[in-house]
Amino acid sequence: MRRLRSVFLAAATAAALAGGQAAAQGRPLRLIVPYPPGPGVDLIARTVSTQLSQTLRQQIVVDNRPGAGSVIGVDLAAKSPPDGNTLLFVNVAYAINAAMMTKLPYDPLRDLAPVTVVATQPHILVVNPAVPVKTVRDLIALAKSKPGEVTYASAGNGTGPQLVAEMFSNAVGVRMNHIPYKGANPALTDVVGGHAQIMFATLVSALPHVQSGRLRAVAVTSAKRARHVPDVPTMIESGLPNFEAVGWYMVLVPARTPAPIMARMQAAVAEALTQPSVRERLTGDGAEVVASKPEEAKRFLETEVRRWGGVVKAAGLKSE
C-alpha cells in the first residue's frame, strides 16, 4: 500500500511538472498584481517579471487586478489552478489585510503558498525640523508629556506607515494623533509643511526630503542600518529591543502547487534578482534583496501575519 501510494504521488508530481513544461512551450505565465499599473508594487513586479521571463525563457503577462485594497487580485490568484501557470506579486499589505479585514474571501496562510520573499524595505521615522525631536527618546518624552497631541501622518488607514506608528505607540506606551492621507506624498508634504509632526515613511519616499533638509531622519525600522542613510540609527539601537518593521515584496502561488514547480520558480526568481537591472531598481527604492527559499518565506509570512495582527488588535483598528 505504501509503495502504491508512493508510485501515485510520483506520478502526480511528474504530471504536474509535465504540465508546467507544456505551459512553458505554450501559453504564457500570468503574474497577478493586485494593484493598478504605475509606480510602487506594479513597477517592481514588472521589473522582476521582465528578467524572470528571460530566465525561464517563457513569456510572462502582468495581470493588474486592483480593487478592495488588493483583495480582488489576491482572491483571483487563490482560486486559480495550482499548476504553476499563475503567480501573485504582493507587498506587506497582504499580511496587514489578514489582520484588518475579518471577512476575506481567502485564507492568506492556507490558500496561497509563498515562493520567495523578493526584498524588504525599512520605514524611516522622520520629523519636521521645527519639532524638538532628534532621537527616539526625545519623541517618547514629547509624546508622554503631551498625550494625544503629537500628530503623525500616514499614507492612509491600514497602511504600513500607520501600522508602524501604532506599533511604536504600543511598544513605548504613548498616545499620538493619527492624520491619514491619500498616499505617501501628500502625507510627507504636510509633515514638511508642519501640518503633521512626524511620519514613519517608506525610505524611498522620505529620502529626498531628508537629503534636502526639509525633514529630519531619526531612526530606521530595520534590524540593520539602511545603506542610503548609514548615519541614521535603527530603532533597536535607539533603545527599543526587537523593534523591527519592514515593508516587503513576495511572490506566491496557489496552494497545492507541487513542490518541484515551486522550487523551479524560486530558483528562477533568485536568478532574476542577481541581474543588475533588477538589483538597481530594488536598491534604488531603498530595498534589500532577499530571495528566500519557500520554507523560509512561509515562516516569514506567518511571523508577519502574527506581528500585524497583534498591532491591529492592540490598537483596536478596523478596516473601513
C-alpha positions in Angstrom: 0.0 0.0 0.0 2.8 2.4 0.9 4.6 1.6 -2.3 1.4 2.1 -4.3 0.9 5.5 -2.7 4.5 6.5 -3.4 4.1 5.5 -7.0 0.8 7.5 -7.2 2.5 10.6 -5.7 5.5 10.3 -8.0 3.1 10.0 -11.0 1.1 13.1 -9.8 4.3 15.2 -9.4 5.6 14.1 -12.8 2.3 15.0 -14.4 2.4 18.4 -12.8 5.9 19.0 -14.0 4.9 17.9 -17.4 2.1 20.3 -17.3 4.5 23.1 -16.3 6.8 22.2 -19.2 3.9 22.1 -21.6 2.9 25.5 -20.3 6.4 26.8 -20.9 6.1 25.8 -24.5 2.5 27.1 -24.9 0.5 29.7 -23.0 2.4 32.3 -21.0 2.7 32.5 -17.3 0.4 35.0 -15.6 1.7 37.3 -12.9 -1.2 38.8 -11.0 -0.5 42.2 -9.4 -3.4 43.3 -7.2 -2.7 47.0 -7.8 -3.2 49.3 -10.7 -0.4 49.9 -13.3 2.1 52.6 -12.3 4.6 53.3 -9.5 5.0 51.2 -6.4 4.3 47.4 -6.4 3.5 47.3 -10.1 6.7 48.8 -11.2 8.8 46.4 -9.0 6.7 43.5 -10.2 7.3 44.4 -13.9 11.0 44.9 -13.3 11.2 41.4 -11.8 8.9 39.8 -14.4 10.9 41.1 -17.3 14.0 39.4 -16.1 12.2 36.3 -14.9 10.7 35.9 -18.4 14.3 35.8 -19.8 15.5 33.4 -17.0 12.6 31.0 -17.7 12.6 31.6 -21.4 8.9 31.9 -21.2 6.5 34.8 -21.7 5.0 36.4 -18.6 1.9 38.5 -18.7 1.4 41.0 -15.9 -2.3 41.0 -15.0 -3.2 44.0 -12.9 -6.3 43.3 -10.8 -6.8 46.2 -8.4 -9.6 46.7 -6.0 -10.8 46.3 -2.4 -7.3 47.0 -1.0 -5.7 44.2 -3.2 -8.3 41.6 -2.1 -9.8 41.2 -5.6 -6.5 40.3 -7.2 -5.4 38.1 -4.4 -8.7 36.2 -4.4 -8.3 35.6 -8.1 -4.9 34.0 -7.6 -6.1 32.0 -4.6 -8.8 30.4 -6.8 -6.5 29.7 -9.8 -5.4 26.2 -10.6 -2.2 25.1 -8.8 -0.5 24.2 -12.0 2.4 26.7 -11.9 0.9 29.0 -14.5 -0.3 31.7 -12.0 2.0 33.8 -9.8 1.0 36.5 -7.4 3.1 39.5 -6.5 2.2 41.3 -3.2 3.6 43.6 -0.6 3.2 43.9 3.2 -0.5 44.9 2.7 -1.1 41.1 2.2 -0.3 40.5 5.8 -2.0 43.7 7.1 -5.2 42.8 5.4 -5.2 39.5 7.2 -5.4 41.4 10.4 -7.6 44.4 9.3 -10.2 42.5 7.3 -12.3 40.0 9.2 -14.2 38.6 6.1 -11.6 37.9 3.5 -12.7 35.5 0.7 -9.5 33.6 1.1 -7.2 32.4 3.9 -3.8 34.1 3.4 -1.9 31.3 5.1 -3.8 28.3 3.6 -5.0 29.3 0.1 -1.7 30.6 -1.2 1.9 29.4 -0.8 4.9 31.7 -0.6 7.6 31.0 -3.2 10.1 33.7 -2.1 10.5 37.0 -0.3 11.8 39.2 -3.1 13.1 42.0 -0.9 12.5 44.0 2.3 12.4 47.8 2.8 12.7 49.7 6.1 10.5 52.5 7.2 12.2 55.7 8.5 11.0 57.9 11.3 11.1 61.5 10.1 10.1 64.7 11.8 9.6 68.3 10.8 12.8 70.2 11.8 10.8 72.5 14.0 9.8 69.6 16.2 12.2 69.3 19.2 13.0 65.6 18.4 16.4 64.4 17.4 16.3 60.9 18.9 13.7 58.2 19.6 14.0 59.0 23.3 13.1 62.7 22.5 10.0 61.6 20.8 8.9 59.3 23.6 9.5 62.1 26.1 7.5 64.6 24.0 4.6 62.2 23.4 4.4 61.3 27.1 4.4 65.0 28.1 1.6 65.8 25.7 -0.6 62.7 25.4 -2.6 62.6 22.2 -1.1 65.9 20.9 1.8 64.6 18.8 0.5 64.2 15.3 1.7 61.5 12.9 0.8 61.3 9.2 0.3 58.2 7.2 -0.5 57.1 3.7 -4.0 56.2 4.8 -5.9 54.0 7.2 -4.5 50.5 7.4 -1.3 51.3 5.5 2.2 50.4 6.6 3.1 53.9 8.0 0.0 53.9 10.2 0.7 50.3 11.5 4.3 51.1 12.2 3.3 54.2 14.2 0.8 52.2 16.2 3.4 49.5 16.8 5.7 52.2 18.2 2.9 53.6 20.4 2.2 50.2 21.8 5.8 49.5 22.4 6.5 52.6 24.4 3.1 53.3 25.9 2.2 56.6 24.3 -0.8 58.1 22.5 -0.4 60.0 19.3 -2.9 61.6 17.0 -3.3 59.9 13.5 -3.8 62.1 10.4 -4.4 59.8 7.4 -3.8 61.0 3.8 -4.5 59.6 0.4 -1.0 58.5 -0.3 2.6 58.9 1.0 3.4 62.1 -1.0 0.6 64.3 0.4 1.4 63.0 3.9 5.1 63.8 3.6 4.2 67.2 2.1 2.2 68.1 5.2 4.9 66.9 7.6 7.3 69.2 5.6 4.8 72.0 5.9 4.3 71.4 9.7 0.7 70.3 9.5 1.7 67.0 11.0 4.8 66.5 13.1 6.2 63.0 12.4 5.8 60.1 10.0 7.1 56.5 9.7 7.5 56.8 6.0 9.0 54.4 3.4 12.6 55.1 2.9 12.3 55.8 -0.8 9.5 58.4 -0.4 11.2 60.2 2.5 14.8 60.2 1.3 14.6 63.3 -1.0 13.1 65.3 1.9 15.8 64.1 4.3 18.6 64.8 1.8 17.3 68.3 1.2 17.0 69.0 5.0 13.2 69.5 4.8 12.8 66.6 7.2 15.0 65.2 10.0 15.7 61.5 10.0 15.5 60.0 13.5 15.7 56.2 13.1 15.0 53.3 10.6 12.9 50.3 11.5 15.0 47.6 10.0 17.2 45.3 12.1 20.3 46.8 10.5 21.1 50.4 9.3 20.0 51.3 5.8 22.7 51.8 3.2 21.1 55.0 1.9 21.3 56.6 5.4 24.1 54.9 7.2 24.4 57.5 9.9 20.7 57.0 11.0 20.4 54.5 13.8 17.9 51.7 14.0 15.0 51.7 16.4 16.8 48.8 18.2 19.9 50.9 18.6 17.7 53.7 19.8 16.6 51.7 22.8 13.7 49.6 21.6 14.8 45.9 21.7 13.3 43.7 19.0 11.6 46.6 17.2 11.6 45.6 13.6 9.0 46.5 11.0 9.8 46.3 7.3 7.9 46.6 4.0 8.4 43.7 1.6 7.6 42.2 -1.7 6.7 38.5 -2.1 5.8 36.0 -4.8 3.2 33.4 -4.1 1.3 30.7 -6.0 -2.0 28.9 -5.4 -1.9 26.4 -2.5 -1.2 22.8 -3.5 1.2 23.8 -6.3 3.7 20.9 -6.4 6.9 21.5 -4.6 9.1 20.9 -7.6 7.3 23.6 -9.5 7.7 26.0 -6.6 11.4 25.2 -6.3 11.8 25.9 -10.0 10.0 29.2 -9.7 12.1 30.2 -6.6 15.3 29.4 -8.4 14.2 31.4 -11.4 13.2 34.4 -9.3 16.5 34.2 -7.3 18.4 34.2 -10.6 16.5 37.2 -11.9 17.3 39.1 -8.7 21.0 38.7 -9.4 20.7 40.8 -12.5 21.9 44.4 -12.3 18.7 46.0 -13.8 16.6 44.3 -11.1 19.0 44.9 -8.2 19.4 48.6 -9.2 15.7 49.1 -9.2 15.2 47.5 -5.8 18.2 49.1 -4.1 17.3 52.4 -5.7 14.0 52.1 -3.7 15.9 51.5 -0.5 15.2 47.8 -0.6 17.4 44.8 0.3 17.3 41.8 -1.9 16.3 38.6 -0.1 15.4 35.7 -2.5 14.4 33.3 0.3 13.5 29.6 -0.1 9.8 28.7 0.0 10.0 27.3 3.6 11.8 30.5 4.8 9.2 32.6 3.0 6.4 30.6 4.7 7.8 31.2 8.1 8.4 34.9 7.4 4.8 35.3 6.2 3.4 33.6 9.3 5.5 35.9 11.5 4.3 39.0 9.6 0.6 38.0 10.0 1.1 37.5 13.7 3.0 40.7 14.1 0.4 42.9 12.4 -2.4 41.0 13.9 -1.1 41.9 17.3 -0.7 45.6 16.4 -4.2 45.8 15.0 -5.7 44.2 18.0 -3.8 46.3 20.5 -4.7 49.5 18.6 -8.3 48.5 18.1 -8.1 49.1 14.3 -10.7 48.0 11.8 -10.9 48.3 8.0 -13.3 50.9 6.7 
